Structure formats: C-alpha cells, structure tokens
C-alpha cells in the first residue's frame, strides 16, 4: 500500500465486535500509518490500542497507565529480534 509517496508493507484488517471496531495487524509502523490508512478511505480513527509488539502481548491485567517489568524470557525474545 502507498500512503502518499511512501510504500508500506501489507496490513491485515479484521472486523471487531461492532461495526465501529477493527483490528489491524502491521509488520512495520510508519508515522500515524493506521490513521492515514483509514483517512484515505474516508474514516476517522478515534482510539488506538496497541495489543502486541513483536513477541510481546499486552498483559490484560494491566490498567491504563500501569506497567510491569519484563520476564527474563520476554527480554531475551526482544534481544533476539533486535539482533536479526
């Protein structure tokens, strides 16, 4: 897909529980890419929530603004993909 002059890797779009909800899977994240993709189709993004990044998945126990330290295995997984 092209956003202006910029080429992006393909993304996957899945419908959510309501017509207003969608799940987007990206393999790279360009500046405001999701917002620009939806805007190009006449839609507006009101809320974004990152569910995962690389090998990490959002911990459903965490409330907005909370965090937890990485487990050793998660840290090693991140280090592995950074070396690739």
Protein Blocks (a to p, Z undefined) as FASTA:
>chain_A
ZZhjbccddddddddfbfkbccdddfbdcehklmmmmmmnopacfbdcdfbgcjbccdfk
bcghiacdddfklmmmmmmmmmZZ
